[in-house]
């Protein structure tokens, strides 16, 4: 093959050496640092992800609660979000629904698509729901996480219940 072989290269099918690996950045992981969040009944509500665990590349904004694709970082991204509520089925109707949605907007604030996770409140204590999805994003596009529940509840701030993360997929 042409090129230089070493511990950080591999031989490609065209008989040339290329660098191995890559990085999945920008990347972020956030939670709710300001305490449990009250959610109104049947109202799609922006989740108050205001506490960064990490934000590599500076794409997450704790004020607007959104991840925005930085300059030069267009591509495919993977997102995972989960929420949990303070609930107990001994006092809550099991017909209630808990929904988490991730919304992708273009840089002109036009909704492009969304992904949804939904569950009925049938768990005994503190039901949770999660969603994972991939979005193809352009520079300036942004993603937000929202919650919808059929009756007023409290979103649990604890990371074991409520968190959101995302990263650029190596292509």
Buried (B, 14 or more C-beta within 10 A) or exposed (E): EEEEEEEEBEEEEEEEBEEEEEEEBBBBBBBBBEEBBEBEEEEEBBBBBBBBEEBBBEBBBBEEBBBBBBEEBBBEBBBBBBBBBBBEBEEBEEEBBBBBBBBBBEEEEEEBEBBBBEBBBEBEEBBBBBBBBEBEBEEBBBBBBBBBBBBEBBBBBEBEBBBBBBBBEEE
